[in-house]
Amino acid sequence: DIDECSISNGSCDYGCLNTMGSYECICPPGKKLHWNKKDCIEMVKCLPNAKPAPKAQLVCSKAGGIESCFLSCPSNTLFVPDSENSYTLSCGIPVQQGKAQQKRNATLPSCTDSLAPPIKQKARFKIKDAKCHLRPRSKDKMKDSGKQVGQFPCTDNCQVTFVNLKCDSSKKKRRGRKSPSKEVSHITAEFEVEMKSEEVSDTCNIDCVRKRMEQKLQTAIKTLRKSINKQQFYIQFSGTEYEVAQKPAKATEGHEACSTGQVLQDGKCVTCSTGTFYSGEQNQCVLCSPGTYQDTEGQLSCEPCPTNDGQGVAGARNMSECGGKFTLIIEGLGQCSPGHYSSDGFKPCRVCPLGTYQPEPGRTLCFPCGGGLVTKYEGAVSFQDCETKVHCSPGHYYNSTTHRCIRCPVGTYQPEFGQNYCITCPGNTSTDFDGSTNVTHCKNQHCGGELGDYTGYIESPNYPGDYPANVECIWNINPPPKRRILIVVPEIFLPIEDECGDVLVMRKS
């Protein structure tokens, strides 16, 4: 693993976190990561000129003595299959976003005035003899229920700001009488409803509005409980209705080999990629239509673009690939080139001024040379374009404060001329001395150990490369009872001309 963070801080604007085989840039509180995954930009909580994103709607109706509830999720949805028999589903944007929501690029809401903290309610439901499998609802049932829903048109009262559902299945055995273990699914639901200024009147102040909203939400939750008990609760994504949980017999019908959000390809279950969504009706991955995007795999719908005008390209993989000036991004033509920058990383761009440089495309800033240094020209693309007072050779880095070349410390190296950083050795390796110029100088310093089986191998650290300086390796060999030890040395190279005292000692204790 190469520590990319040691190479110019990974080109990150703020912080850099090295991970196995990769790295990620991090931002301070109050800022978020730009689409280029390097720069930090101010968090925008809402878009002033954007059309408001359609809200989630919870509609409950009663027909023939049976309560049915439908949750419609037109935007800001996230489906996370936690395991084979459990999943989490969120719909809308919570007022206080948690870490899970912040990681995901949700469509920003329009700037509308909210009066007070939202009304929050949490409820727990139980479904017997059913598993948590989110599956498309059968068309026959939809025909029957279509007439019922039409009798109960939805008003603004059924809008909810945020819904979070967690469905979890577990088997519970009954004691006493002989009976098969029952499937029990638990649904935990969290609701948030916002109060708007237009709802307050002379006859009903803020407290009055809050009480009314709380009562309406409680009534809806009671109806929801009844509909869940009768397995009459459905969620709608992209025109397809899904059953929240299914009876085990039903779960095996039809094309249910893969879990929701996946399709069968060449005998394997493959998750729908970004830029697409899983259509339960067609049982396939469908490209996001122009004016929508999807930045997460295995989702059940696409998100509306902030402009919401239906223009752009099909299959947009993030908000930056939405319509307008972003249509060229897929071909890489709309980004600022190295040596240039802009407020969003896309054209029109500005040239990096003297004394700064930018080696990468699509950036929102240029890096300063530091120490009052200037560049040879505008639009510089690397630190080597900065006019340093001395030219550093490999194994050194330029210190912009002292304007001197400093030898790379132990555990780092630099193979190039004129750089302002040293690269950290990968993994647990280190160098013997400072001023190293190549990654091959990085050596494993750990050695020695216990051997007790019938066979074992001993080799110097970094073999077949050179072993590190000033290390002492001790192996203890403990053979099984009544066994002798045979040691075969097929290869050994110990320098004799430099009198450094490298030796191999075998001692019986």
C-alpha positions in Angstrom: 0.0 0.0 0.0 1.4 3.4 -1.1 0.7 6.2 1.3 -0.8 8.7 -1.2 -1.4 11.2 1.6 2.4 11.7 1.8 2.5 12.9 -1.8 1.5 16.5 -1.6 -1.3 15.7 1.0 -2.9 13.5 -1.7 -3.7 16.8 -3.5 -6.5 17.3 -0.9 -7.6 20.8 -0.1 -7.8 20.0 3.7 -7.1 16.6 5.2 -6.1 13.3 3.8 -6.8 9.8 5.2 -4.8 6.9 3.8 -6.7 3.6 3.4 -5.5 0.2 2.2 -4.9 0.5 -1.5 -6.4 4.0 -1.7 -7.1 7.2 0.2 -9.8 9.8 0.8 -9.9 13.5 1.3 -11.7 14.9 4.4 -13.2 18.3 5.1 -13.5 20.4 8.3 -16.9 20.9 10.0 -19.2 23.2 8.0 -17.7 22.2 4.6 -18.3 19.2 2.4 -16.3 17.4 -0.3 -16.6 18.6 -3.9 -17.6 16.3 -6.7 -13.9 16.0 -7.6 -13.4 14.3 -4.2 -10.4 16.6 -3.4 -11.7 20.1 -2.7 -13.8 21.4 0.3 -16.7 23.7 -0.4 -19.2 25.5 1.7 -22.2 23.4 2.7 -25.3 24.7 0.9 -28.4 23.8 2.9 -30.9 24.8 0.2 -31.0 26.2 -3.4 -32.7 29.6 -3.5 -33.9 29.4 -7.1 -34.6 25.6 -7.3 -38.0 24.1 -7.7 -39.0 22.4 -4.5 -38.3 18.6 -4.5 -41.5 16.6 -4.4 -42.2 15.5 -0.8 -43.0 12.0 0.5 -46.7 11.3 1.0 -48.3 8.9 3.4 -51.9 8.1 2.2 -54.1 5.8 4.3 -57.6 4.7 3.1 -60.3 2.4 4.3 -62.5 0.3 2.0 -64.6 -2.8 2.9 -63.4 -2.7 6.5 -59.7 -3.0 5.4 -57.2 -0.2 6.0 -54.5 0.3 3.3 -51.5 2.6 3.5 -49.3 3.8 0.7 -46.0 5.7 1.1 -44.9 7.5 -2.0 -41.2 8.4 -2.3 -40.6 10.7 -5.2 -37.2 12.1 -4.2 -34.2 11.7 -1.7 -34.7 8.0 -1.2 -32.0 5.6 0.0 -32.4 1.8 0.1 -29.8 -0.2 2.1 -30.2 -4.0 2.3 -28.6 -4.7 5.7 -28.7 -8.5 5.3 -30.8 -11.2 3.6 -33.8 -10.6 5.9 -33.5 -7.0 6.8 -33.2 -3.6 5.1 -33.3 0.2 5.9 -35.2 2.6 3.8 -35.2 6.4 4.0 -37.4 8.9 2.2 -36.9 12.7 2.3 -34.3 14.8 4.1 -34.2 14.9 7.9 -33.8 18.4 9.5 -30.7 17.2 11.3 -28.8 14.9 9.0 -26.9 12.0 10.5 -23.6 10.6 9.1 -25.3 8.2 6.8 -27.3 10.9 5.1 -24.3 13.3 4.9 -22.2 10.7 3.0 -24.8 10.6 0.3 -25.4 13.4 -2.1 -29.0 14.2 -1.6 -31.0 16.6 -3.8 -30.9 19.9 -2.0 -34.3 21.3 -0.9 -35.5 24.7 -2.0 -35.2 27.5 0.5 -38.6 27.7 2.3 -39.2 29.1 5.7 -39.8 26.5 8.4 -41.4 27.9 11.6 -40.2 25.6 14.3 -38.4 22.2 14.9 -40.3 19.4 13.1 -42.7 17.1 14.7 -41.0 13.8 15.3 -42.7 10.5 16.1 -41.3 6.9 16.3 -43.3 3.8 16.1 -42.6 0.0 16.2 -44.8 -2.5 14.3 -44.9 -6.3 14.1 -45.8 -8.5 11.2 -46.4 -12.2 11.8 -45.5 -15.0 9.4 -43.7 -12.6 7.0 -40.1 -11.9 6.0 -38.5 -8.5 5.3 -38.3 -8.8 1.6 -39.1 -5.6 -0.4 -40.7 -7.1 -3.5 -42.9 -5.6 -6.3 -46.6 -6.0 -5.6 -48.6 -8.3 -7.8 -50.6 -6.5 -10.6 -53.9 -8.3 -9.6 -53.7 -6.7 -6.1 -53.0 -3.3 -7.6 -56.1 -3.5 -9.8 -58.3 -4.2 -6.8 -56.8 -1.4 -4.7 -56.7 1.2 -7.5 -60.4 1.9 -7.0 -60.0 2.3 -3.2 -57.2 4.9 -3.3 -59.0 7.0 -5.8 -61.8 7.6 -3.3 -59.3 9.2 -0.9 -57.5 12.0 -2.7 -54.3 13.2 -1.0 -54.1 16.8 0.3 -51.1 18.6 1.8 -51.8 17.1 5.1 -50.4 13.8 4.1 -46.9 15.2 3.2 -44.1 14.1 5.4 -40.6 15.7 5.5 -38.7 12.5 6.3 -39.5 8.8 6.9 -37.0 6.2 7.9 -38.1 2.5 8.0 -36.1 -0.4 9.3 -37.5 -3.9 8.6 -35.9 -6.8 10.5 -37.0 -10.5 10.4 -36.2 -13.0 13.2 -37.4 -16.5 14.1 -39.0 -16.9 17.5 -39.8 -20.4 18.9 -42.8 -20.9 21.1 -42.4 -22.8 24.3 -44.6 -25.6 25.5 -46.7 -27.1 22.7 -45.0 -28.4 19.6 -45.3 -25.8 16.9 -43.0 -24.7 14.1 -41.0 -21.5 14.7 -42.8 -18.4 13.5 -41.4 -15.7 11.2 -41.8 -12.3 12.9 -40.8 -9.1 11.2 -40.3 -5.9 13.1 -40.7 -2.5 11.4 -39.3 0.6 13.2 -40.6 3.8 11.6 -39.4 7.4 12.2 -41.5 10.3 10.9 -40.7 14.0 10.6 -43.3 16.6 9.6 -42.4 20.2 9.1 -44.7 23.1 10.1 -45.0 25.9 7.5 -45.8 29.6 8.2 -48.9 29.6 5.9 -50.6 27.2 8.3 -50.6 29.7 11.1 -53.7 31.9 11.3 -55.4 34.4 13.7 -57.5 31.5 15.0 -54.7 29.0 15.3 -51.2 30.0 16.5 -48.0 27.9 16.3 -48.8 25.8 19.3 -52.3 25.1 17.9 -50.8 24.1 14.5 -48.3 21.8 16.3 -51.0 20.0 18.3 -53.1 19.5 15.2 -50.2 18.1 13.2 -49.3 15.8 16.1 -52.8 14.5 16.3 -53.0 13.9 12.5 -49.7 12.1 12.6 -50.8 9.9 15.5 -54.0 9.0 13.7 -52.0 8.1 10.6 -49.7 5.9 12.6 -52.7 4.1 14.1 -54.1 3.4 10.7 -50.7 2.4 9.5 -50.5 -0.1 12.4 -53.8 -1.7 11.3 -52.7 -1.8 7.6 -49.3 -3.4 8.5 -51.1 -6.1 10.6 -53.2 -7.0 7.5 -50.1 -6.7 5.3 -51.7 -3.8 3.4 -48.8 -1.4 3.5 -47.0 -0.5 0.3 -44.2 1.8 -0.8 -44.1 3.4 -4.2 -40.9 4.1 -6.2 -40.8 5.2 -9.8 -44.4 4.1 -10.4 -43.8 0.6 -8.9 -45.5 -0.4 -5.7 -43.5 -2.7 -3.3 -44.7 -4.9 -0.4 -42.8 -4.1 2.8 -42.7 -7.8 3.9 -43.9 -11.1 2.4 -45.0 -14.5 3.5 -42.3 -17.1 3.1 -44.3 -19.0 0.4 -44.7 -15.9 -1.7 -41.0 -15.0 -1.4 -40.0 -18.0 -3.5 -42.3 -17.3 -6.4 -41.2 -16.0 -9.8 -37.9 -14.3 -10.4 -36.9 -13.8 -6.7 -33.4 -15.4 -7.0 -31.7 -12.0 -6.4 -32.5 -9.5 -3.7 -34.1 -6.1 -4.6 -31.8 -3.8 -6.4 -30.0 -6.7 -8.1 -30.5 -8.5 -11.4 -29.4 -11.9 -12.7 -26.5 -11.7 -15.2 -24.6 -14.9 -16.3 -25.9 -16.8 -13.3 -24.7 -14.1 -10.8 -26.6 -11.4 -8.9 -25.3 -8.0 -10.0 -26.3 -4.7 -8.2 -27.7 -2.0 -10.5 -24.9 0.6 -11.0 -24.9 4.3 -10.5 -26.8 6.2 -13.2 -29.5 3.4 -13.2 -32.3 2.2 -10.9 -33.9 -1.2 -10.3 -37.3 -1.4 -11.8 -39.3 -4.1 -9.9 -42.0 -4.0 -12.6 -39.5 -4.9 -15.4 -37.0 -6.7 -13.1 -34.1 -5.0 -14.7 -31.7 -2.0 -14.3 -33.1 1.1 -16.1 -31.1 4.2 -17.1 -32.0 7.4 -15.2 -34.1 9.6 -17.5 -32.8 13.0 -18.5 -33.3 15.5 -15.6 -32.6 12.8 -13.0 -29.5 11.2 -11.6 -28.5 8.3 -9.2 -25.1 8.3 -7.4 -25.7 5.2 -5.3 -25.8 1.5 -6.4 -28.8 -0.7 -6.1 -31.4 2.0 -5.7 -35.1 1.8 -6.6 -35.5 5.2 -8.2 -33.5 8.2 -9.6 -33.3 11.6 -7.9 -34.6 14.8 -9.6 -31.9 17.2 -10.7 -31.8 20.6 -9.0 -32.9 22.4 -12.2 -35.7 19.9 -12.5 -36.4 20.9 -16.2 -36.1 17.4 -17.7 -33.0 18.3 -19.8 -29.6 16.7 -19.7 -28.3 13.3 -20.4 -29.8 9.9 -19.6 -27.9 7.8 -17.0 -26.5 10.7 -15.0 -24.3 9.3 -12.2 -24.3 12.4 -9.9 -25.7 15.9 -9.6 -22.9 17.4 -11.7 -23.9 15.3 -14.7 -27.4 16.9 -14.7 -28.5 19.1 -17.6 -27.4 22.6 -18.8 -23.6 23.3 -18.8 -22.9 19.9 -17.2 -23.9 17.8 -20.3 -20.3 17.6 -21.5 -18.9 16.2 -18.2 -19.3 12.5 -19.2 -16.9 13.0 -22.0 -14.6 15.0 -19.7 -14.9 18.1 -21.9 -16.5 20.5 -19.3 -13.9 20.3 -16.6 -11.1 22.9 -16.0 -7.8 21.6 -17.3 -4.6 21.5 -15.2 -3.3 25.0 -14.4 -6.8 26.3 -14.3 -9.7 26.5 -11.7 -13.2 27.7 -11.2 -15.7 28.0 -8.4 -17.2 24.6 -9.3 -14.4 23.0 -11.3 -16.1 23.3 -14.6 -15.9 25.8 -17.5 -15.7 28.8 -17.7 -12.3 28.6 -15.9 -9.6 31.0 -14.7 -5.8 30.6 -15.1 -3.8 29.8 -11.9 -2.1 33.2 -11.0 1.6 33.6 -10.6 2.9 31.9 -7.5 0.3 29.1 -7.7 -0.1 25.8 -9.6 -2.6 23.0 -10.2 -1.6 19.6 -11.5 -5.2 18.1 -11.8 -8.3 18.8 -13.9 -11.7 19.9 -12.4 -10.3 21.7 -9.4 -11.8 24.7 -7.5 -8.4 26.1 -6.3 -4.7 26.4 -7.1 -1.9 25.4 -4.6 0.5 28.2 -3.5 4.3 27.7 -4.0 4.8 29.1 -0.5 7.6 31.2 0.9 6.8 34.1 -1.5 8.0 32.1 -4.5 6.6 32.9 -7.9 6.0 30.6 -10.9 7.8 31.0 -14.3 4.4 31.7 -15.9 0.6 31.8 -15.2 -1.2 28.4 -15.4 1.6 26.4 -13.8 0.8 22.7 -13.4 3.4 21.5 -10.8 5.6 22.7 -8.0 8.6 22.2 -10.4 7.2 25.4 -12.2 7.9 27.4 -9.0 11.2 29.4 -9.2 13.0 27.9 -6.1 16.2 29.4 -4.9 18.0 26.0 -5.1 17.2 22.9 -7.2 16.8 19.8 -5.1 18.2 16.5 -6.2 16.4 13.1 -5.6 16.4 12.0 -2.0 15.7 15.6 -0.9 12.6 18.0 -0.7 12.4 21.8 -0.9 11.5 23.6 2.3 9.6 26.7 1.3 10.2 28.3 4.7 14.0 28.0 4.9 14.5 27.8 1.1 16.8 24.9 1.5 16.9 21.3 0.3 16.3 18.9 3.2 17.2 15.2 3.1 14.1 12.9 3.1 13.8 11.5 6.7 14.2 7.8 7.5 11.1 5.9 6.3 10.6 8.2 3.2 12.1 8.6 -0.3 12.0 10.9 -3.3 13.0 9.7 -6.8 12.5 13.0 -8.6 14.3 16.4 -8.9 12.8 19.6 -7.6 9.9 18.3 -5.4 8.5 19.7 -2.2 7.6 16.4 -0.5 9.0 13.0 0.3 6.9 9.8 -0.1 6.3 7.6 2.9 7.4 3.9 2.6 4.5 1.5 2.0 3.2 -0.8 4.7 5.5 -1.6 7.7 8.6 -0.9 5.7 11.3 1.7 6.4 14.6 2.9 5.0 18.0 2.3 6.6 19.1 5.9 6.3 17.8 9.3 5.4 18.0 10.7 1.8 16.6 7.6 0.1 15.8 7.9 -3.6 13.9 4.8 -4.4 11.0 2.7 -3.1 13.3 -0.4 -3.2 15.2 1.2 -0.2 12.1 0.6 1.9 12.6 -2.6 3.8 10.7 -4.7 6.2 12.3 -4.3 9.6 10.3 -7.0 11.4 11.9 -10.5 11.7 12.3 -13.5 14.1 9.6 -15.6 15.7 8.7 -19.1 16.9 8.9 -22.3 14.8 7.4 -25.6 16.2 5.9 -27.6 13.4 7.7 -30.4 11.5 8.8 -28.0 8.8 9.5 -24.3 8.7 11.3 -21.5 6.8 13.6 -18.8 7.9 14.6 -15.9 5.6 16.1 -12.5 6.2 13.7 -9.5 6.1 13.0 -8.2 2.5 14.4 -11.4 0.9 15.3 -11.8 -1.9 16.2 -8.1 -1.6 18.8 -6.7 0.8 18.2 -7.0 4.5 18.0 -3.8 6.6 20.8 -2.4 8.6 21.2 -2.8 12.4 18.6 -5.5 13.0 18.9 -8.6 15.0 16.6 -11.5 14.1 16.1 -14.4 16.6 14.0 -17.5 15.7 13.3 -20.1 18.4 12.8 -23.6 17.0 10.9 -26.0 19.3 10.5 -29.4 17.6 8.0 -32.0 18.7 9.2 -34.6 21.3 12.0 -37.0 20.2 12.6 -35.2 17.0 16.0 -33.9 15.7 16.4 -30.7 13.7 17.8 -30.7 10.2 18.7 -27.2 8.9 19.3 -26.7 5.2 20.8 -23.4 4.0 20.2 -23.3 0.2 21.3 -19.6 -0.1 23.3 -17.2 2.0 25.1 -14.0 1.1 27.0 -12.2 3.9 29.4 -9.4 3.0 32.9 -10.0 4.2 34.8 -7.1 2.6 33.3 -4.3 4.7 33.9 -5.9 8.1 30.4 -5.0 9.2 30.1 -8.2 11.4 27.0 -9.7 9.8 26.7 -13.3 11.0 24.4 -16.3 11.1 24.6 -18.1 14.5 22.9 -21.4 15.3 22.9 -22.2 19.0 21.4 -25.1 21.0 20.0 -23.8 24.3 
